[in-house]
Amino acid sequence: MGAILIALATLLDGQLIAPFYDAQARSFPLRHARALEILGHSGLKWLMAAFWLVCLVSGGILRRGAVYMALIVAAVLALKYYSPYSCPFDLPEYGGTRPLAGRCLPAAHPVVGFALAGLYLALRNRGERRAARHALAAALLIGMAAGAVQVARGAHFPSHVLWTAWVAWAVTLLLAALAARTGGRV
């Protein structure tokens, strides 16, 4: 199902990003919007980093969740580092001048939310089902909101955001499988 959504979004990327692009100005008007830059990008990133740090120093199940979150972030950042795909605002068809810039897929910023899937897994493995569902809902909500901010700014196509969600979930499933094989020692 995820692959179908990503394929559909990839086909529709141009149409989905079009409302945020000003063809006459050949730019994304919200690219440097203060509210999106400060609250939706920097502020959210630092808030989630602080949350991760609290989980890490709290110990127990929260520390395990923080480790899982860090592994999800590392996977997304590694894939992004080697990615040949450029961001919309780098592409000539969107007013950019760096079509070969690369390093834009998957989207890094939405992983601040999607990484909470690691906390979901840690909580679920300890039988904290209700808290796990809340963590998963937060992962989806924060990840999609962060992704929407980046799409509006021209920093990513919607498919980049969905790829980030998919990678986060794939790492979560891998960690769940490893935990099942090792009796929860992962």
Contacts in CASP RR format, 6 or more apart in sequence:
PFRMAT RR
TARGET T0000
AUTHOR 0000-0000-0000
METHOD contacts of the structure
MODEL  1
MGAILIALATLLDGQLIAPFYDAQARSFPLRHARALEILGHSGLKWLMAA
FWLVCLVSGGILRRGAVYMALIVAAVLALKYYSPYSCPFDLPEYGGTRPL
AGRCLPAAHPVVGFALAGLYLALRNRGERRAARHALAAALLIGMAAGAVQ
VARGAHFPSHVLWTAWVAWAVTLLLAALAARTGGRV
2 162 0 8 1.000
2 166 0 8 1.000
3 166 0 8 1.000
5 162 0 8 1.000
6 159 0 8 1.000
6 162 0 8 1.000
6 163 0 8 1.000
6 166 0 8 1.000
9 16 0 8 1.000
9 157 0 8 1.000
9 158 0 8 1.000
9 159 0 8 1.000
9 162 0 8 1.000
10 157 0 8 1.000
10 159 0 8 1.000
12 158 0 8 1.000
13 157 0 8 1.000
13 158 0 8 1.000
13 159 0 8 1.000
14 157 0 8 1.000
16 151 0 8 1.000
16 157 0 8 1.000
16 158 0 8 1.000
17 88 0 8 1.000
17 94 0 8 1.000
17 151 0 8 1.000
17 154 0 8 1.000
17 157 0 8 1.000
17 158 0 8 1.000
20 28 0 8 1.000
20 29 0 8 1.000
20 30 0 8 1.000
20 151 0 8 1.000
20 152 0 8 1.000
20 153 0 8 1.000
20 154 0 8 1.000
21 27 0 8 1.000
21 28 0 8 1.000
21 88 0 8 1.000
21 94 0 8 1.000
21 154 0 8 1.000
22 28 0 8 1.000
22 29 0 8 1.000
26 94 0 8 1.000
26 95 0 8 1.000
26 96 0 8 1.000
27 89 0 8 1.000
27 94 0 8 1.000
27 95 0 8 1.000
28 88 0 8 1.000
28 89 0 8 1.000
28 94 0 8 1.000
28 152 0 8 1.000
28 153 0 8 1.000
28 154 0 8 1.000
30 36 0 8 1.000
30 152 0 8 1.000
30 153 0 8 1.000
30 154 0 8 1.000
31 89 0 8 1.000
31 153 0 8 1.000
31 154 0 8 1.000
31 155 0 8 1.000
33 153 0 8 1.000
36 149 0 8 1.000
36 152 0 8 1.000
36 153 0 8 1.000
37 153 0 8 1.000
40 145 0 8 1.000
40 146 0 8 1.000
40 149 0 8 1.000
41 109 0 8 1.000
41 146 0 8 1.000
41 149 0 8 1.000
41 150 0 8 1.000
41 153 0 8 1.000
44 109 0 8 1.000
44 112 0 8 1.000
44 142 0 8 1.000
44 145 0 8 1.000
44 146 0 8 1.000
44 149 0 8 1.000
45 109 0 8 1.000
45 112 0 8 1.000
48 112 0 8 1.000
48 113 0 8 1.000
48 115 0 8 1.000
48 142 0 8 1.000
49 112 0 8 1.000
52 66 0 8 1.000
52 69 0 8 1.000
52 70 0 8 1.000
52 115 0 8 1.000
53 66 0 8 1.000
54 62 0 8 1.000
55 62 0 8 1.000
55 63 0 8 1.000
55 65 0 8 1.000
55 66 0 8 1.000
55 69 0 8 1.000
55 119 0 8 1.000
56 62 0 8 1.000
56 63 0 8 1.000
56 66 0 8 1.000
56 67 0 8 1.000
57 63 0 8 1.000
61 122 0 8 1.000
61 123 0 8 1.000
61 126 0 8 1.000
61 128 0 8 1.000
62 119 0 8 1.000
62 122 0 8 1.000
64 122 0 8 1.000
65 118 0 8 1.000
65 119 0 8 1.000
65 121 0 8 1.000
65 122 0 8 1.000
65 123 0 8 1.000
66 119 0 8 1.000
68 117 0 8 1.000
68 118 0 8 1.000
68 119 0 8 1.000
68 121 0 8 1.000
68 122 0 8 1.000
68 172 0 8 1.000
68 175 0 8 1.000
69 115 0 8 1.000
69 116 0 8 1.000
69 118 0 8 1.000
69 119 0 8 1.000
70 115 0 8 1.000
71 118 0 8 1.000
71 171 0 8 1.000
71 175 0 8 1.000
72 111 0 8 1.000
72 114 0 8 1.000
72 115 0 8 1.000
72 117 0 8 1.000
72 118 0 8 1.000
72 167 0 8 1.000
72 168 0 8 1.000
72 171 0 8 1.000
72 172 0 8 1.000
73 111 0 8 1.000
73 115 0 8 1.000
75 167 0 8 1.000
75 168 0 8 1.000
75 171 0 8 1.000
76 106 0 8 1.000
76 108 0 8 1.000
76 111 0 8 1.000
76 114 0 8 1.000
76 164 0 8 1.000
76 167 0 8 1.000
76 168 0 8 1.000
77 108 0 8 1.000
77 111 0 8 1.000
79 105 0 8 1.000
79 106 0 8 1.000
79 167 0 8 1.000
80 103 0 8 1.000
80 104 0 8 1.000
80 105 0 8 1.000
80 106 0 8 1.000
80 107 0 8 1.000
80 108 0 8 1.000
81 103 0 8 1.000
83 102 0 8 1.000
83 103 0 8 1.000
83 104 0 8 1.000
83 105 0 8 1.000
83 106 0 8 1.000
84 100 0 8 1.000
84 102 0 8 1.000
85 102 0 8 1.000
85 104 0 8 1.000
85 105 0 8 1.000
85 160 0 8 1.000
86 98 0 8 1.000
86 99 0 8 1.000
86 100 0 8 1.000
86 101 0 8 1.000
86 102 0 8 1.000
86 103 0 8 1.000
86 104 0 8 1.000
87 101 0 8 1.000
87 102 0 8 1.000
87 104 0 8 1.000
87 154 0 8 1.000
87 155 0 8 1.000
87 156 0 8 1.000
88 94 0 8 1.000
88 154 0 8 1.000
88 155 0 8 1.000
88 156 0 8 1.000
88 157 0 8 1.000
89 95 0 8 1.000
89 96 0 8 1.000
89 153 0 8 1.000
89 154 0 8 1.000
89 155 0 8 1.000
90 96 0 8 1.000
90 97 0 8 1.000
90 98 0 8 1.000
90 99 0 8 1.000
90 101 0 8 1.000
90 102 0 8 1.000
90 104 0 8 1.000
91 99 0 8 1.000
92 99 0 8 1.000
94 154 0 8 1.000
104 155 0 8 1.000
104 156 0 8 1.000
104 160 0 8 1.000
105 159 0 8 1.000
105 160 0 8 1.000
105 163 0 8 1.000
106 160 0 8 1.000
106 161 0 8 1.000
106 163 0 8 1.000
106 164 0 8 1.000
106 166 0 8 1.000
106 167 0 8 1.000
107 147 0 8 1.000
107 150 0 8 1.000
107 155 0 8 1.000
107 156 0 8 1.000
107 160 0 8 1.000
107 161 0 8 1.000
107 163 0 8 1.000
107 164 0 8 1.000
108 164 0 8 1.000
109 146 0 8 1.000
109 147 0 8 1.000
109 149 0 8 1.000
109 150 0 8 1.000
109 155 0 8 1.000
109 156 0 8 1.000
110 143 0 8 1.000
110 144 0 8 1.000
110 146 0 8 1.000
110 147 0 8 1.000
110 150 0 8 1.000
110 156 0 8 1.000
110 161 0 8 1.000
110 164 0 8 1.000
110 165 0 8 1.000
111 143 0 8 1.000
111 164 0 8 1.000
111 168 0 8 1.000
112 142 0 8 1.000
112 143 0 8 1.000
112 146 0 8 1.000
113 138 0 8 1.000
113 139 0 8 1.000
113 142 0 8 1.000
113 143 0 8 1.000
113 146 0 8 1.000
114 139 0 8 1.000
114 140 0 8 1.000
114 142 0 8 1.000
114 143 0 8 1.000
114 164 0 8 1.000
114 165 0 8 1.000
114 168 0 8 1.000
114 169 0 8 1.000
115 139 0 8 1.000
115 168 0 8 1.000
116 135 0 8 1.000
116 136 0 8 1.000
116 138 0 8 1.000
116 139 0 8 1.000
116 142 0 8 1.000
117 135 0 8 1.000
117 136 0 8 1.000
117 139 0 8 1.000
117 168 0 8 1.000
117 169 0 8 1.000
117 171 0 8 1.000
117 172 0 8 1.000
118 135 0 8 1.000
118 139 0 8 1.000
118 172 0 8 1.000
118 175 0 8 1.000
119 135 0 8 1.000
119 139 0 8 1.000
120 132 0 8 1.000
120 133 0 8 1.000
120 135 0 8 1.000
120 136 0 8 1.000
120 139 0 8 1.000
120 172 0 8 1.000
121 132 0 8 1.000
121 172 0 8 1.000
121 175 0 8 1.000
121 176 0 8 1.000
121 179 0 8 1.000
123 129 0 8 1.000
123 131 0 8 1.000
123 132 0 8 1.000
123 135 0 8 1.000
124 132 0 8 1.000
125 176 0 8 1.000
125 179 0 8 1.000
125 184 0 8 1.000
139 168 0 8 1.000
140 165 0 8 1.000
143 161 0 8 1.000
143 164 0 8 1.000
143 165 0 8 1.000
144 161 0 8 1.000
144 165 0 8 1.000
147 156 0 8 1.000
147 161 0 8 1.000
147 164 0 8 1.000
148 161 0 8 1.000
150 156 0 8 1.000
150 160 0 8 1.000
150 161 0 8 1.000
151 157 0 8 1.000
151 158 0 8 1.000
151 161 0 8 1.000
175 186 0 8 1.000
178 186 0 8 1.000
179 185 0 8 1.000
179 186 0 8 1.000
END
